[in-house]
Amino acid sequence: MNDVSGKTVMITGASRGIGASAARAFAQQGANVALLARSEDAIAELAGELGARALAIPCDITRYWEVEAAVTACVDAFGGLDVLVNNAGQIEPIAHLAASEPEAWGQVIDVNLKGVYHGMRAALPVMIAAGGGSILTISSGAAHHPVEAWSHYCASKAAVAMLTRCVHDENAAQGIRAIGLSPGTVATQMQKEIRASGVNPVSRLDWSDHIPPEWPARALVWMAGSDADAFLGQEISLRDAGVRARIGLEA
């Protein structure tokens, strides 16, 4: 995993869960990390933990101008941007489509889909001008299969999977590496919200069924390196034993 040493990585939703674990994993491999989240105190604390290689940037990814400003701040601090991890995501409120509240449904689309687009749109010109970069996006099995009461989440994740393919199609020749990661169910705050809903089989999974956030974090570091080039423009799944073995994760 030495490919990321000295590189600069921007992570959305870095205040907790997969995002915070990814920040630690990249920093441990010698990368600079720009931490984006609305939770200013949480990312400031994490930046303090990680030291001089970390920069906390409070940011609402549903607002493009904030994401654009965050990219500028990252470049000013570290001299460039090599990897974008589109991690921020939301699933609440969980509701059946016929009973969903339109504004709340749209807010999930704003975070999960428009937020990813904003990150891509702000990062791509910087990466292209530098000769390349990696755009890594958190996908989900929900991108490919309907899940009861998750219409907003399923629709947004399906759209993001297509965005990743679009970036590959349009920008691979300019050195842009676009890959999606479907981690499976992860022991994070989102899973606590899912469990509390009591809706659909996912909410009834035992906590021990979920993988730790350190697994997708390690996968993201691996995806940023050349060993993952066989998966460019695609989505990898941590349910795949072959992928896990390649990354060095436990069975």
N, C-alpha and C positions, 0 to 999 in steps of 0.2 A: 504493500500500500504506500510506497514511497512516491508515487506519482503526484501527490498533493502537497508535498513539502514545499513551502514558500509560495504556494498559490493563495489566492483570496477567494473565499467562499461566502456568499450571502444566503442566509437561511430565513425564510419567513415562518412565522409561528414559532419563534425560537424560545418562547418563554417557558415551555413545558413539553412533556411527552417526547415524541420523536424528534421534534425540532431541537430541544435542549440536549438530548442525547447525541444528535448529529453534531451539534456545535462542539461538544466535548470530544467526540471521535475525530473530527477534522483537526481540532486544535492539538490533540495528542499526536497526530501525524505531521505536525509542523506547519499547518495552514493558518493563515489569517482568517478570522471569522467575523462577519458583520451580522449582528443579531437584530432581526426585525420582529416587532410585535407591538400590540397596543398596550401591553402590560409593562409600563416603563420601569417600575420597581423590580420586576422579575428579571428582565433582561439586563438591567444595571447590576443586579446581584450576580448573575451568571457571568457577565463580562469581568466583574471583579475577581471571580473565581478563576477565570481563564487567563487573566493577566493582559499584558501589553498587546498581544496578538488579537484581542477581541475588542469590538466596538459595538456598543448598544445604540440602536437607532429606533426610537419610538416611531411607529408607522401604522397607519390604517391602510391596508392593501386594497380596500375598496375605492380608495381615492388615488387616481393615477398620479396626480402631481406630487403626492407624498412618496409614492414608490420611486418616481423619477428623482426626487430630491434625495432619497435614501441611496440610490445608485451613485449619484454625484458625491455624496458624503463618503461613501465607501471608496470610490476612486481617489478622492482627495486624500483619504487617510492611508491607503495602502498602495496606491499607484495603478490600480486596475481592478478587474473583476473577471475571475476565471471560471467560477462555478456558481450557478444559481440553483438553490434547492427550494422548489415550490412546495412547501410543506403545510402552510396554514390551511386549516379546514374547519368546517362547522357542520353539525348534524341536527342540533336543536333548532326549532321545535319539531320533534317527531310526531307526525300526524298523518292520518289517511287523507288522500288527495281531496275527497269530497268535503272534508271538514277542515281543510288547511286554511290558514289565514294568509291571504295573498301577499301582504307586505312582508310577513315573516318568511314566507316561502322564497320571496325574491331576495331577501337578505342573504340567505344561504347561497343562492346563485351568485350574488355580488362577491361573497368571500371565496367560494370554492371555484368559480369559473372566471369571473371578471378579475379577481385578485391574481389568479395565475396568469391571465392574459396581460395584466398590468406589469407583472414581473418580467415576463418574456419581452414585452414591448420596450420596457425601459432598459433591459440588459442587452438585448440583441445588438443595437448600434455600437455599444461599447465593445462587446466581444468581437463583432465583425471587424471593427477598426483595428483591433489588436491581433487579428489573424485566427481567432477561434475561441472556443469556450464550451463549457458543458451546461446544459439545462436539464435538471433532474426534477421529476414531478412525481408526487405521491398519488398513485392511482388506487384502485380498489376492485374487488370482485363485483362490487355494486355497479361498476362501469359496464358490466357485461350481462348482468342478470338482475331482474327486478326484485326488490325486497319490500315487503309490506311496510307501509307508512314511511318509506324513505324516498318518495318520488323526487324531492328536491335534491337529495344526495346522489341518487342514482343518475339523474339527468345531468347534474353538474360534473360528476366523475366521468361519465361517458363522453361529454363534450371535451373535457380536459385530455382524455386519451386521444381524441382526434386532434386537438391542438398540438400535442406532442408529435404526432405524425406529420402535421402540417409544417412544423418547424424543421423537421428532418427533411421533408420534401423540398422546402424552399431554401434552406440554409446549410445543408450538409456540405455542399461544395465550398462553402466559405469557412469551413472548419468548425461548425457548430455541431456538437454531439448532444442529441436529444434522446433521453431514455425515460420511460416510466417505471415506477416500482409499485407493485401490488404486494403489500406486506402481509396480508391476512389480518386476523384480529390481534390487536396489540393492547397490552395492559396499560392503558392511558386514561385520562379523565374522560375522553370521548366514550370509552367502553363503559365507564360508570354511568354516563348519561343514557346510553343504550340500555344497560341493565335496568336502570330505574324506570324506563318506559314500559317494560313488561310486554312489549309488542314484538312479534315475530321470533323465530327460533334463535337469532343471534343474541337477543336479550336474555335468553335462558341458558347460555353457555356458562360453564363453571369458570371462575377466574383463572384457574390453572390451565384452561384451554388456550389462553392468550399468550402470545410470545412477548418477551420483554422488549421495551423500546430500543435497547442496545443492539438488537438484531438488525432492524431496518437501518439504524444509524451506521453500523458497520457495512451494510450493503451499499449505502449511499457513498461512503468513502471509496469502496471498491468500484462503483459505477463511474466515479470521477476519473478513474485511471484507465490506462490503455487495455487492460485485460478484459474490460467490458465492451470493447469495440464491436464484438460480434453481435451485440444487442442494440446497436444504434437504430433509432427509429421504431423501436419495439417496446414492449412492456415485459418486465421480468417479474416472476412471482416467487415469493419466499415459501410457497407451498411446494415448489419444485425441489425435490431432494437433490437433483443434480446442480441446481443453482446454489443451494445452501452449501453443498460440498465445495463448489468452486470458490465461494466467498470464505469458507473456513468456519461456517456456523455449525453448531451441534445438530444432530439429527432430530 
